[in-house]
Amino acid sequence: MVKSLKRIGSTKKRKLALLSLVIGAVAIGFAPIFVRLSEVGPIATGFWRVAIAFPILTLLSIGQGYTRPDEAHAPTLKDYLWLLFSGVLFGGDLATWHLSIQYTTIANSTLIANFSPIIIALWAWIVLRKPPQKKLVTGLLLAIVGIAILIHPSLHMDKDIRIGDGLAFITAFFYAGYLLVLNRARKKFTAFASMAISTFASMLTLLIITGLSGELAMPQTEMAWIILFTLALFAHILGQGLIAYALPYLPVTFSSTALLIQPMVAATAGWYFFSEYLGLSQIIGILIALVGIFLAKQTI
């Protein structure tokens, strides 16, 4: 009887986790739409995204607890510095990604930025001397072929689109670094505490970059504030929060597949809201790249 109840409870948690994962991926998929609609500069949009999210994440971390109860030792200064460094990398990720959205299509920007699992898998191969699996090699080749097909039309278009695609590639490196450092940093912190501390560092990083860029930083209209609050609450807190909740309850392979909903949603939203044309060859490229990224994610 007890085992049966536990099994039912476990099934309910998995179903809830699945729903959370899908909603979270969809929420993040709409983030580029709000970035494109924002009335302030792209980097300033990134600053307000984390600045609005920071106090909310801080309150949530207070409710959840600051450090993990199963840790035998309290966090050291080194642990805090690693966590702050992850936030600096995420700030760089948002700055380059938001800029790329202004130059290239949402489909290109989002899919290329999702190249980060390939980079992480390659890092494990080269730096950690982890023998490459067949899935990694196959995934890498497929991802490169798919993205090459996707961006091929951009090579014959104006320079701005090529700049946007390049910025999206830089974003992938920033996000890969962020994930690697955050994985090292948050072992002694709860999920919300680690998000709050890293978000604080992202906020300062983006504030500095915004100041240096000379962008319009202060929203001037009520609609501008609505867009920024929606981006922070819907994409940053709801999206990231639901995914963080769901991952421990689902198999890694399945989670990797479900998270690929994000670039698909972004590409569809770009087509619907901004009439960004996707030809048959580009759709095929997206699908090939998604398969490659999925295979690479399984090796991480």
C-alpha positions in Angstrom: 0.0 0.0 0.0 2.8 2.4 1.0 4.8 1.5 -2.1 1.8 2.0 -4.3 1.2 5.5 -2.8 4.8 6.4 -3.3 4.6 5.3 -6.9 1.5 7.4 -7.5 3.2 10.4 -5.9 6.3 9.9 -8.0 4.2 9.7 -11.2 2.4 12.9 -10.3 5.7 14.6 -9.7 7.0 13.5 -13.0 3.9 14.7 -14.8 4.0 18.0 -13.0 7.8 18.3 -13.9 7.0 17.5 -17.5 4.4 20.3 -17.7 6.8 22.7 -15.9 9.6 21.9 -18.3 7.4 22.5 -21.4 5.9 25.7 -20.0 9.4 26.9 -19.0 10.9 26.2 -22.5 8.0 28.0 -24.2 8.3 31.0 -21.9 12.0 31.3 -22.7 11.3 30.8 -26.3 9.2 34.1 -26.3 12.1 36.1 -24.7 13.5 37.3 -28.1 10.0 38.8 -29.0 10.1 41.0 -25.9 13.8 42.0 -26.6 12.8 43.0 -30.2 9.8 45.0 -28.9 11.8 46.7 -26.1 12.0 50.5 -26.4 15.4 50.8 -24.7 18.6 49.4 -26.2 19.3 45.7 -26.3 21.9 45.6 -23.6 19.9 47.9 -21.4 17.0 45.5 -21.9 19.2 42.8 -20.5 20.1 45.0 -17.6 16.4 45.7 -16.7 15.6 42.0 -17.2 17.9 41.0 -14.4 17.5 44.1 -12.3 13.7 43.5 -12.1 14.2 39.8 -11.4 16.9 40.2 -8.7 14.8 41.4 -5.8 12.1 38.7 -6.5 14.8 36.0 -6.7 16.2 37.3 -3.4 12.9 37.0 -1.7 12.4 33.5 -3.1 15.9 32.5 -1.9 15.0 33.7 1.6 11.9 31.5 1.6 13.8 28.5 0.2 16.8 28.8 2.4 20.3 30.1 1.5 22.5 27.0 1.5 21.8 23.4 1.0 21.2 21.5 4.3 23.1 18.4 3.2 26.4 20.3 3.0 28.8 19.6 5.8 30.7 22.8 5.3 29.5 26.4 4.9 30.3 28.2 1.6 33.7 29.8 1.5 34.7 33.1 -0.2 35.9 31.0 -3.2 32.4 29.6 -3.6 30.8 33.0 -3.6 33.4 34.3 -6.1 32.6 31.4 -8.5 29.0 32.2 -8.2 29.6 35.8 -9.0 31.8 34.9 -11.9 28.9 32.8 -13.4 26.8 35.9 -13.2 29.4 38.0 -15.1 29.4 35.3 -17.8 25.6 35.4 -18.0 25.7 39.1 -18.3 28.0 38.7 -21.3 25.6 36.1 -22.7 22.6 38.5 -22.5 24.5 41.4 -23.9 25.7 39.5 -27.0 22.4 37.6 -27.5 20.2 40.7 -27.2 22.5 42.5 -29.7 22.3 39.6 -32.1 18.5 39.7 -32.0 18.7 43.3 -33.3 20.8 42.3 -36.3 19.7 38.9 -37.5 16.5 36.8 -37.5 15.2 35.4 -34.2 15.4 31.9 -35.6 19.2 32.3 -36.4 20.0 34.1 -33.2 18.2 31.6 -30.9 19.3 28.4 -32.6 23.0 29.5 -32.9 23.0 30.6 -29.3 21.8 27.0 -28.4 25.1 25.7 -29.8 26.4 25.8 -26.2 25.9 22.0 -25.4 28.2 21.2 -28.3 30.8 23.6 -26.8 30.4 22.0 -23.3 30.8 18.5 -24.8 33.9 19.6 -26.7 35.3 21.1 -23.5 34.8 17.8 -21.7 36.6 16.1 -24.5 39.6 18.4 -24.9 40.1 19.8 -21.3 38.9 16.9 -19.2 40.3 14.3 -21.6 36.9 12.5 -21.7 36.9 10.1 -24.6 34.5 11.4 -27.3 31.3 9.3 -27.8 30.0 8.6 -31.2 26.9 10.7 -30.3 29.1 13.7 -29.7 30.9 13.4 -33.1 27.7 12.7 -34.9 25.9 15.5 -33.0 28.7 18.0 -33.7 28.7 17.2 -37.5 24.9 17.5 -37.7 24.8 20.7 -35.7 27.5 22.3 -38.0 25.7 21.1 -41.1 22.3 22.3 -39.9 23.5 25.8 -38.8 25.5 26.1 -42.1 22.2 25.5 -44.0 20.4 27.9 -41.8 22.8 30.8 -42.1 23.8 30.2 -45.8 21.2 32.8 -47.0 22.7 35.3 -44.6 26.0 35.2 -46.4 24.4 36.8 -49.4 22.5 39.4 -47.4 23.7 42.6 -45.8 26.6 42.8 -43.3 24.3 43.4 -40.3 22.8 39.9 -40.5 26.3 38.3 -40.6 27.2 40.4 -37.5 24.1 39.1 -35.7 25.0 35.5 -36.5 28.5 36.1 -35.2 27.2 37.6 -32.0 24.9 34.6 -31.5 28.0 32.3 -31.8 29.8 34.4 -29.1 26.6 34.0 -27.0 26.9 30.2 -27.2 30.4 30.4 -25.7 29.3 32.8 -22.9 26.4 30.5 -22.0 28.5 27.4 -22.1 31.0 29.1 -19.7 28.1 30.2 -17.5 26.7 26.7 -17.2 30.1 25.1 -16.4 30.9 27.7 -13.8 27.4 27.7 -12.3 27.5 23.9 -12.0 30.8 24.2 -10.0 29.5 27.2 -8.0 26.0 26.2 -6.8 26.9 22.9 -5.1 26.6 24.5 -1.7 23.7 26.9 -2.4 20.0 26.4 -3.0 18.6 27.0 -6.5 17.1 30.4 -5.8 20.1 31.6 -3.8 22.5 30.7 -6.6 20.2 32.4 -9.1 19.9 35.5 -6.9 23.7 35.9 -6.4 24.6 35.3 -10.0 21.8 37.6 -11.1 23.3 40.3 -8.9 26.6 40.0 -10.7 24.8 39.9 -14.1 23.0 43.1 -13.2 26.3 45.0 -12.4 28.0 43.6 -15.5 25.2 44.8 -17.8 25.0 48.1 -16.0 28.6 48.8 -16.8 28.3 47.6 -20.5 25.1 49.7 -20.9 26.9 52.8 -19.6 29.9 52.2 -22.0 27.6 51.5 -25.0 25.8 54.8 -24.6 22.4 53.1 -25.2 19.0 54.6 -24.1 18.8 53.0 -20.7 15.8 54.4 -19.0 12.3 53.4 -20.2 10.3 56.5 -21.3 6.8 55.1 -21.5 4.4 52.9 -19.6 4.5 50.3 -22.5 8.3 50.2 -22.2 8.0 49.2 -18.5 5.3 46.6 -19.3 7.6 44.9 -21.9 10.6 44.8 -19.5 8.6 43.5 -16.5 7.0 40.9 -18.8 10.4 39.8 -20.0 11.8 39.6 -16.5 8.8 37.8 -14.9 7.8 35.6 -17.9 11.2 34.6 -19.4 13.7 35.0 -16.6 11.8 34.0 -13.4 9.0 31.8 -14.7 10.9 30.2 -17.5 14.2 29.5 -15.7 12.4 28.7 -12.5 10.1 26.0 -13.9 13.0 24.4 -15.8 15.2 24.4 -12.6 12.3 22.7 -10.7 11.6 20.1 -13.4 15.1 18.9 -14.2 15.7 16.7 -11.1 12.5 14.7 -11.7 13.1 13.8 -15.4 15.6 11.7 -17.3 18.4 13.8 -18.8 17.8 12.5 -22.3 14.1 13.4 -22.1 14.8 16.9 -20.6 17.3 17.6 -23.4 14.7 16.8 -26.0 12.0 18.9 -24.4 14.3 21.9 -24.0 14.7 22.0 -27.7 11.2 23.4 -27.8 12.7 26.8 -27.0 14.4 27.5 -30.4 11.4 26.0 -32.2 9.1 28.4 -30.3 11.4 31.3 -31.0 11.6 30.6 -34.7 7.8 30.3 -35.0 7.2 33.5 -32.9 9.7 35.4 -35.2 7.7 34.2 -38.2 4.3 35.1 -36.7 5.1 38.4 -35.0 7.8 39.9 -37.4 7.1 38.0 -40.6 10.6 36.6 -40.6 10.6 34.3 -43.6 11.7 30.7 -43.2 12.3 28.8 -46.4 12.2 25.0 -46.7 16.0 24.8 -46.7 16.2 26.8 -43.5 13.5 24.7 -41.8 15.5 21.6 -42.7 18.6 23.2 -41.4 16.9 24.0 -38.1 15.7 20.4 -37.7 19.1 18.9 -38.5 20.8 21.3 -36.0 18.3 20.4 -33.3 19.0 16.7 -33.8 22.7 17.4 -33.5 22.4 19.5 -30.4 20.1 16.8 -28.9 22.8 14.1 -29.5 25.5 16.3 -28.1 23.4 17.1 -24.9 23.2 13.3 -24.2 27.0 13.2 -23.8 27.3 16.0 -21.2 
